[in-house]
Amino acid sequence: MKATYTKPIAAAAIVIIIDQVVKLWVHSHMYLGERIEFLGSRGMLLYTENNGMAFGWELGGQLGKLALTLFRIGAVIGIGYGLWYLIKHKYHRGLIMNMALIFAGAVGNIIDSTFYGMIFGYAPVFQGRVIDMFYFPIVRGIFPAWVPIWGGQDFEFFRPIFNVADSAISIGVIMILLYQKRYFKHQEEEVNSPHSEVLEE
């Protein structure tokens, strides 16, 4: 592996370390539900735990939790293989970096759901809860009465509470969607080049 491709691996490792350090700090220095405001009421640390996916989404019950954790492990294996494939075949470095961020985020949350219950003594292996803490309710209000379904209900943006791992996954996915033409252009040119046709013959 060329030295230039060590950067995504290093970035993934840094994301995982930062994610775990922040989670462990929150767990050891805050009580569940405590908030520490750093942007007033518009930005804060709010210690929460969830049994499910990114941004607090869940699957119900122990079986749902176990299925989700096992799915996460399978997904990480798949993402890890995809990252290795991209590096091996010298895909665009931006694509590789963003895949590394997605991989790191998935690993970060798997550590919680796999081991935290056992480490902190509240659940067996694979039944741990993911620690979330970043909360940015930047805009608050009430939906007008004429809005279908939500009319008259409270409105809040951004409602989900998330962690560093969630952020890494979101950034990686958004960047791939935004720059997919650039990321895959090089490979399309290689497939359509005269040199590739000669090789195929």
Secondary structure, 3 states (H helix, E strand, C coil): CCHHHHHHHHHHHHHHHHHHHHHHHHHHHCCCCCEEECCHHHCEEEEEEECCCHHHCCCCHHHHHHHHHHHHHHHHHHHHHHHHHHHHCCCCHHHHHHHHHHHHHHHHHHHHHHHHHHHCCCCCCCCCCEEEEEECCCEEEECCCCCCCCCCCEEEECCCCECHHHHHHHHHHHHHHHCHHHHHHHHHHHHHCHHHHHHHC
